[in-house]
Amino acid sequence: MSNGARIGVLAAAVALLGGVAAGYTALAADRTAAPAPQAAAAGTLTLTPGPRLLTITDRHLASVSATDPAGPRIVSTVECLRVYAAAGTGICLRPSSAWSYEVVVLDADLKQRQAFAVPGLPNRARVSPSGRFVAWTVFVGGDSYTSSGFSTRTGILDTRTGTTVNTLEEFTVIRDGAPYRNVDVNFWGVTFAADDNRFYATMSTGGRRYLVRGDLAARTVETLRDNVECPSLSPDGTRIAFKQAIDADPTKGWRLSVLDLATMRVTQTAERASVDDQAAWLDGASLAYTLRQDDGRPDVWSVPADGSGAPRLLIPGAESPAALTSG
């Protein structure tokens, strides 16, 4: 993709997200400005599982204590725009030049294991609970069927074998129990189950967005429910945290909600601001997600997953949260 095309993609993405942001400004108007993050703590950042939270601070990997997340943080020299980690494996989406980006797989000591270019702007990143698989989503341009001028590409890498799925669009789609094909199919926001085979993601087609369950071995995805975006599977594998478009219209913003996979019952969380993020589970009971202040500065907030309580500021001046857990 040329630099001019990349600039066009960025402009389109910013315009779309800006329109959504305008729709929910009133919902977040009662939030006061978050305090600045505390000074950096001494120590070395690692992805070794433990009672810490991984984030991005000023485009660099950082970690904080899970028991004192607003306290001093360890900030590394590793630059990332999106990050996630599990079982000592990390994925970092970062610039490789002024207008190109790459996926980098990190070991527990932040050493680069693998790196490869991706054709678009970083959007989502996930690691399977075992650390074996990593997934990413990027915005891309040039698809003639999209009215906005950009779409998404979502890929998955097996870090053990090196096998790569360049795009989930290669998979067979089962929609409402029948095979389905359409040139406008897009995927984003992968989240992995513990068995290193099943995964969940969002699929869009025909103006609708679906939660899909995928099977890596069979290379298939099947729809489960509509109006589910950016799923995040709970540690016990029974619930999906997701952003639900208000009135099924993303221009009205999103409600952070939780889907029970056994009953398909949806519980809306106490967060009333529009959450345009793939939330992360801090544990089996609470979620973490990014909200931006009026000037664009990010903060990580938390809310109970069962609809109780109230949102609370978790990590000021940070984004892309992940609990450093083991598989």
Protein Blocks (a to p, Z undefined) as FASTA:
>chain_A
ZZklmmmmmmmmmmmmmmmmmmmmmmmmmpccddddddddeddddfbdcddddddeehia
cdddfklmmlccdddfbdcfbdcdeehiacddddfbfkbccdddddfkopafbdcddebd
dfbdcddfklmaccdddddehiakbmnlpacddddddfknopacfbfklpccdeehiacd
dfkbccehiaddfkomaccddddeehiacdddddfklopacdfbghiehiaddfkopacc
ddddehhiaknopadddddfklopacddfbfbdcddddddfblmbccdddddfkopacdd
dddfkopajdddfbghiahiaddddZZ
